[in-house]
Amino acid sequence: MRIAPKIELDAAVQRELTALARRGRVEARVQQRAKIVLLAAEGWQNKDIAAEVDLDRRQVALWRQRFLEGGVEALMHDAPRPGRTPSVTTAEFESSIVDMTLHEKPIAATHWSTRTLAAQLGVGPTTIRRVWKRNGLKPHRQSTFKLSRDPRFEDKLLDVVGLYLNPPERALVLSCDEKSQIQALNRTQPGLPMKKGRAGTVTHDYKRHGTTTLFAALNTLDGTVISMCQPQHRHAEWLQFLRLIQRKTPKHLQLHLIVDNYGTHTHPDVQAWLAKHPRFVMHFTPTSASWLNMVERFFRDISENRIRRDSFTSVAELEFAIDLYVAHHNANPKPFIWTKSATDILAKVTRAKAALARSTR
């Protein structure tokens, strides 16, 4: 049977331990250790001390031994704990991580994760995460782009941006487009409302009740919107929308419409109607350059703020919600301010084309 080592205290150490065991501002764990040593000095066995201070017998034996080896000071701090030796990432090794992240791919995936790259290099995932953070690398994220191949890209860009930055006098500039296939989706069950610590919920499944197309013309001067919902977006509906714009705008003003290259905008019937209404002047954005049409910003807002998270039992209910949103928007309109010059945009497109050309070599 093992016998615990005997502890003998002189008067000074006895007073110090007694003070630690009773002092109110001492950590509870230090008080507990001081009591262990005091009871051990009185001849208590470890099992009895453990019951008295509510600890395991092995912990009592540990602190008894720590006191014998280091005195009162040993009771004040925990012993250093063993752990994995921290890895040191050298500049050369960090460079190899960055190079592998940028120029190589795992065998069965399109991009590295911290764990897959760590396993490949024989380091911990935390090391990879820190290197990526220092170098601004996020392999899990991807953004989209599309460079226009329109041969008249520059001319159309200068035309549209010129309307935004220097609109003609005695005229309105209207950014026009259709937001097609807006679905009237009805969730299969009511969602739970948002509460503290929890986001609102909706079911992942839904029932479709049809679609509608929103025609919109954004006044770039004051931000007001002329809108119309139709079940389709053929040239016939586009002509109806042009007639609506004709009725909703002052007759003495010329109208400059910014539109994309969708076929309905250039249909022969549309061209014939425009020839009879010379105050309409059409300006076409370059192909694959929807970002140049300012009304797309309005479409994003109505999708995010009104349509995407709601539930609709019919197309009529959806169209009513759209009409209410437009009416609320027009009650206090705020125009979108275009700030980029055509020169700045052309410079950015030139850099993008050069980067694309280098990546395809």
C-alpha positions as CSV (number, residue, x, y, z in Angstrom):
1,M,0.0,0.0,0.0
2,R,1.4,3.4,-1.0
3,I,1.9,5.9,1.8
4,A,1.5,9.6,1.0
5,P,4.6,11.6,1.7
6,K,4.5,13.4,5.1
7,I,4.2,17.2,5.1
8,E,5.7,19.3,7.9
9,L,5.2,23.1,8.0
10,D,7.1,25.8,9.8
11,A,5.2,28.7,11.4
12,A,5.7,31.1,8.5
13,V,4.5,28.7,5.9
14,Q,1.6,27.7,8.2
15,R,0.5,31.3,8.4
16,E,0.8,31.9,4.7
17,L,-1.3,28.8,3.8
18,T,-3.9,29.7,6.4
19,A,-4.2,33.1,4.9
20,L,-4.6,31.7,1.4
21,A,-7.2,29.3,2.5
22,R,-9.3,32.1,4.2
23,R,-8.6,35.1,2.1
24,G,-11.7,36.3,0.1
25,R,-9.9,37.7,-3.0
26,V,-7.9,34.5,-3.6
27,E,-8.9,32.2,-6.5
28,A,-11.1,29.4,-5.3
29,R,-8.7,26.8,-6.7
30,V,-5.8,28.3,-4.8
31,Q,-7.8,28.3,-1.6
32,Q,-8.6,24.6,-2.2
33,R,-5.0,23.7,-2.7
34,A,-3.9,25.5,0.5
35,K,-6.5,23.5,2.4
36,I,-5.2,20.3,0.9
37,V,-1.7,21.1,2.2
38,L,-2.9,22.2,5.7
39,L,-5.0,19.0,6.1
40,A,-2.1,16.9,4.9
41,A,0.2,18.6,7.5
42,E,-2.4,17.5,10.2
43,G,-1.9,13.9,9.1
44,W,-5.1,13.4,7.0
45,Q,-5.0,10.7,4.4
46,N,-5.6,11.6,0.8
47,K,-8.9,9.9,0.5
48,D,-10.2,11.9,3.6
49,I,-8.9,15.2,2.2
50,A,-10.5,14.4,-1.2
51,A,-13.9,14.0,0.5
52,E,-13.4,17.2,2.5
53,V,-12.4,19.5,-0.4
54,D,-14.6,17.7,-3.0
55,L,-11.8,16.5,-5.3
56,D,-10.6,13.2,-6.6
57,R,-8.0,11.4,-4.5
58,R,-5.5,11.5,-7.3
59,Q,-5.7,15.3,-7.5
60,V,-5.1,15.6,-3.8
61,A,-2.0,13.4,-4.2
62,L,-0.9,15.6,-7.1
63,W,-1.0,18.9,-5.1
64,R,0.6,17.3,-2.1
65,Q,3.5,16.3,-4.3
66,R,3.6,19.7,-6.0
67,F,3.9,21.5,-2.7
68,L,6.7,19.2,-1.6
69,E,8.6,20.0,-4.8
70,G,7.9,23.7,-5.2
71,G,6.5,25.1,-1.9
72,V,3.6,27.6,-1.7
73,E,4.6,29.1,-5.1
74,A,3.7,25.8,-6.8
75,L,0.1,26.1,-5.6
76,M,-0.4,29.5,-7.2
77,H,-0.2,28.3,-10.9
78,D,-1.3,25.3,-12.9
79,A,1.6,23.3,-14.4
80,P,2.2,23.7,-18.1
81,R,0.1,21.3,-20.1
82,P,1.5,19.1,-22.8
83,G,0.4,19.9,-26.4
84,R,1.3,19.7,-30.0
85,T,4.5,21.6,-30.8
86,P,3.4,24.7,-32.8
87,S,4.4,24.6,-36.4
88,V,6.4,27.4,-37.8
89,T,5.6,28.4,-41.4
90,T,8.6,29.6,-43.2
91,A,8.4,32.1,-46.0
92,E,9.4,29.4,-48.5
93,F,6.8,26.9,-47.3
94,E,4.1,29.6,-47.3
95,S,5.0,30.5,-50.8
96,S,4.6,26.8,-51.8
97,I,1.1,26.7,-50.2
98,V,0.1,29.8,-52.1
99,D,1.5,28.5,-55.4
100,M,-0.3,25.1,-55.0
101,T,-3.6,26.8,-54.1
102,L,-3.4,29.0,-57.2
103,H,-2.0,26.7,-59.8
104,E,-3.0,23.1,-58.9
105,K,-6.2,21.2,-58.2
106,P,-6.9,18.1,-56.1
107,I,-7.5,14.9,-58.1
108,A,-11.3,14.6,-57.4
109,A,-12.3,18.2,-56.8
110,T,-12.3,21.6,-58.5
111,H,-10.6,23.5,-55.6
112,W,-8.7,22.9,-52.4
113,S,-10.2,23.0,-48.9
114,T,-8.1,23.6,-45.8
115,R,-8.3,19.9,-45.0
116,T,-7.6,18.5,-48.4
117,L,-4.5,20.8,-48.9
118,A,-3.4,20.1,-45.3
119,A,-3.5,16.4,-45.9
120,Q,-1.6,16.8,-49.2
121,L,1.2,18.8,-47.6
122,G,1.3,17.0,-44.2
123,V,0.4,20.0,-42.0
124,G,-2.6,21.1,-40.0
125,P,-5.7,22.7,-41.5
126,T,-5.1,25.8,-39.2
127,T,-1.8,26.4,-40.9
128,I,-3.4,26.4,-44.3
129,R,-6.2,28.7,-43.1
130,R,-3.7,31.2,-41.7
131,V,-1.7,31.3,-44.9
132,W,-4.8,31.8,-47.0
133,K,-6.0,34.6,-44.7
134,R,-2.7,36.4,-44.9
135,N,-2.7,36.2,-48.7
136,G,-6.4,36.9,-49.3
137,L,-7.1,33.5,-50.8
138,K,-10.7,32.1,-50.7
139,P,-10.8,29.0,-53.0
140,H,-14.3,28.2,-51.8
141,R,-15.7,31.4,-53.3
142,Q,-16.3,32.2,-57.0
143,S,-17.6,35.3,-58.7
144,T,-19.1,35.5,-62.2
145,F,-18.2,37.8,-65.2
146,K,-18.9,38.2,-68.9
147,L,-17.1,40.3,-71.3
148,S,-19.2,41.7,-74.1
149,R,-18.2,40.6,-77.7
150,D,-20.3,43.3,-79.3
151,P,-18.3,44.9,-82.1
152,R,-19.9,48.2,-81.3
153,F,-19.3,47.9,-77.6
154,E,-17.4,51.2,-77.2
155,D,-19.9,53.3,-79.3
156,K,-22.9,51.9,-77.3
157,L,-21.1,52.4,-74.0
158,L,-20.3,56.0,-74.8
159,D,-23.9,56.6,-75.9
160,V,-25.6,55.1,-72.7
161,V,-23.1,56.5,-70.2
162,G,-23.4,59.9,-71.9
163,L,-27.2,59.8,-71.3
164,Y,-26.6,59.1,-67.6
165,L,-23.9,61.7,-67.0
166,N,-25.1,64.4,-69.4
167,P,-28.8,63.9,-70.1
168,P,-30.3,66.0,-73.0
169,E,-32.4,69.1,-72.2
170,R,-36.2,69.0,-72.6
171,A,-36.1,65.2,-72.6
172,L,-36.6,62.2,-70.3
173,V,-34.1,59.4,-70.1
174,L,-35.9,56.1,-69.3
175,S,-34.0,52.9,-68.5
176,C,-36.4,50.1,-69.7
177,D,-36.5,46.3,-69.5
178,E,-38.6,43.3,-68.7
179,K,-38.2,41.1,-65.7
180,S,-39.7,37.9,-67.0
181,Q,-40.8,34.6,-65.4
182,I,-41.5,36.0,-61.9
183,Q,-43.0,33.0,-60.2
184,A,-46.0,33.1,-57.8
185,L,-44.6,30.6,-55.3
186,N,-46.7,29.5,-52.4
187,R,-44.8,27.7,-49.5
188,T,-46.4,24.4,-48.5
189,Q,-46.4,25.3,-44.8
190,P,-46.4,28.6,-42.8
191,G,-42.9,29.6,-41.8
192,L,-41.8,30.5,-38.3
193,P,-41.2,34.2,-37.5
194,M,-37.8,35.6,-36.7
195,K,-37.0,35.7,-33.0
196,K,-34.0,36.6,-30.9
197,G,-31.2,34.3,-31.7
198,R,-33.0,32.6,-34.7
199,A,-33.7,33.6,-38.3
200,G,-37.2,33.4,-39.8
201,T,-37.9,30.1,-41.6
202,V,-39.7,29.0,-44.8
203,T,-40.2,25.6,-46.2
204,H,-37.8,24.4,-48.9
205,D,-40.7,23.3,-51.1
206,Y,-43.5,25.2,-52.7
207,K,-46.3,25.1,-55.1
208,R,-46.2,27.1,-58.4
209,H,-49.2,29.2,-59.3
210,G,-48.0,30.7,-62.6
211,T,-45.7,33.5,-63.7
212,T,-45.8,37.1,-64.7
213,T,-43.5,39.5,-66.5
214,L,-42.8,43.0,-65.1
215,F,-42.2,45.7,-67.6
216,A,-40.5,48.8,-66.1
217,A,-39.2,52.1,-67.2
218,L,-37.0,53.9,-64.7
219,N,-36.8,57.7,-64.9
220,T,-33.0,58.3,-64.4
221,L,-33.7,61.9,-63.3
222,D,-36.0,61.4,-60.4
223,G,-36.1,57.6,-59.8
224,T,-39.8,57.1,-60.5
225,V,-40.9,53.9,-62.3
226,I,-43.6,53.3,-64.9
227,S,-44.6,49.6,-64.7
228,M,-46.9,47.1,-66.1
229,C,-47.4,43.3,-65.6
230,Q,-48.2,41.0,-68.4
231,P,-48.4,37.2,-68.7
232,Q,-45.9,37.2,-71.6
233,H,-43.1,39.4,-73.0
234,R,-43.6,39.3,-76.8
235,H,-43.4,42.3,-79.1
236,A,-47.2,42.8,-78.6
237,E,-46.8,43.3,-74.9
238,W,-43.8,45.6,-75.5
239,L,-45.9,47.8,-77.7
240,Q,-48.5,48.0,-75.0
241,F,-45.8,49.2,-72.6
242,L,-44.6,51.8,-75.1
243,R,-48.2,53.1,-75.3
244,L,-48.3,53.2,-71.5
245,I,-45.1,55.3,-71.5
246,Q,-46.6,57.5,-74.1
247,R,-49.7,58.2,-71.9
248,K,-47.7,58.6,-68.6
249,T,-45.1,61.1,-69.8
250,P,-45.5,64.8,-70.7
251,K,-46.2,65.1,-74.4
252,H,-43.8,68.0,-75.0
253,L,-40.7,66.0,-73.9
254,Q,-38.6,63.8,-76.0
255,L,-38.1,60.3,-74.6
256,H,-34.7,58.5,-74.7
257,L,-35.2,54.8,-73.9
258,I,-32.3,52.7,-72.9
259,V,-33.0,49.0,-73.7
260,D,-31.2,45.8,-74.3
261,N,-30.9,43.8,-77.5
262,Y,-33.9,41.5,-76.9
263,G,-35.7,40.7,-80.2
264,T,-39.0,42.2,-79.1
265,H,-37.4,45.6,-79.0
266,T,-36.5,45.5,-82.7
267,H,-39.5,43.7,-84.1
268,P,-40.8,45.2,-87.4
269,D,-44.1,46.1,-85.8
270,V,-42.3,47.9,-83.0
271,Q,-40.1,49.7,-85.6
272,A,-43.2,50.8,-87.5
273,W,-44.8,52.2,-84.3
274,L,-41.6,54.1,-83.4
275,A,-41.5,55.6,-86.9
276,K,-45.0,57.1,-86.2
277,H,-43.8,58.4,-82.8
278,P,-40.6,60.3,-83.4
279,R,-40.3,61.5,-79.8
280,F,-39.2,58.0,-78.9
281,V,-35.4,57.6,-79.4
282,M,-34.0,54.1,-78.7
283,H,-30.5,53.5,-77.3
284,F,-29.3,49.9,-77.1
285,T,-26.9,48.6,-74.5
286,P,-24.0,46.3,-75.8
287,T,-24.8,42.6,-75.8
288,S,-23.9,40.8,-72.5
289,A,-23.9,44.1,-70.7
290,S,-27.1,44.1,-68.7
291,W,-25.1,45.9,-65.9
292,L,-25.2,49.0,-68.0
293,N,-29.0,49.2,-67.8
294,M,-29.9,51.1,-64.6
295,V,-33.4,49.6,-64.3
296,E,-31.6,46.3,-63.4
297,R,-30.9,47.9,-60.0
298,F,-34.6,48.4,-59.4
299,F,-35.3,44.8,-60.4
300,R,-32.8,43.6,-57.9
301,D,-34.4,45.7,-55.1
302,I,-37.9,44.5,-55.8
303,S,-36.8,40.9,-55.9
304,E,-34.8,41.2,-52.7
305,N,-37.3,43.4,-50.7
306,R,-40.7,42.2,-51.9
307,I,-40.8,39.0,-54.0
308,R,-38.1,36.5,-53.0
309,R,-39.1,35.8,-49.4
310,D,-42.9,36.1,-49.7
311,S,-45.5,33.5,-50.6
312,F,-48.3,34.0,-53.2
313,T,-51.3,31.9,-53.8
314,S,-52.0,33.3,-57.3
315,V,-50.5,35.4,-60.1
316,A,-53.1,38.1,-59.3
317,E,-51.8,38.3,-55.7
318,L,-48.2,38.5,-56.9
319,E,-49.0,41.3,-59.4
320,F,-50.9,43.2,-56.7
321,A,-47.8,43.0,-54.4
322,I,-45.7,44.3,-57.3
323,D,-48.1,47.2,-58.0
324,L,-48.0,48.2,-54.3
325,Y,-44.2,48.1,-54.2
326,V,-44.0,50.4,-57.2
327,A,-46.6,52.8,-55.8
328,H,-44.7,52.9,-52.5
329,H,-41.4,53.5,-54.4
330,N,-42.9,56.3,-56.5
331,A,-44.3,58.0,-53.3
332,N,-40.7,58.8,-52.3
333,P,-38.4,58.0,-55.2
334,K,-34.7,58.2,-55.0
335,P,-32.7,58.1,-58.2
336,F,-29.7,55.9,-58.7
337,I,-26.6,58.0,-59.3
338,W,-24.3,56.8,-62.0
339,T,-20.7,57.7,-61.2
340,K,-18.4,55.8,-63.6
341,S,-17.2,57.5,-66.7
342,A,-17.0,55.7,-70.0
343,T,-13.2,56.1,-69.9
344,D,-13.0,54.3,-66.5
345,I,-15.2,51.5,-67.7
346,L,-13.3,51.0,-70.9
347,A,-10.0,50.9,-69.0
348,K,-11.4,48.2,-66.7
349,V,-12.7,46.2,-69.6
350,T,-9.3,46.4,-71.4
351,R,-7.6,45.1,-68.2
352,A,-10.1,42.2,-68.0
353,K,-9.6,41.2,-71.6
354,A,-5.8,41.2,-71.1
355,A,-6.2,39.0,-68.0
356,L,-8.5,36.7,-69.8
357,A,-6.1,36.4,-72.8
358,R,-3.2,35.6,-70.4
359,S,-5.2,32.9,-68.6
360,T,-6.1,31.1,-71.9
361,R,-2.6,30.9,-73.2
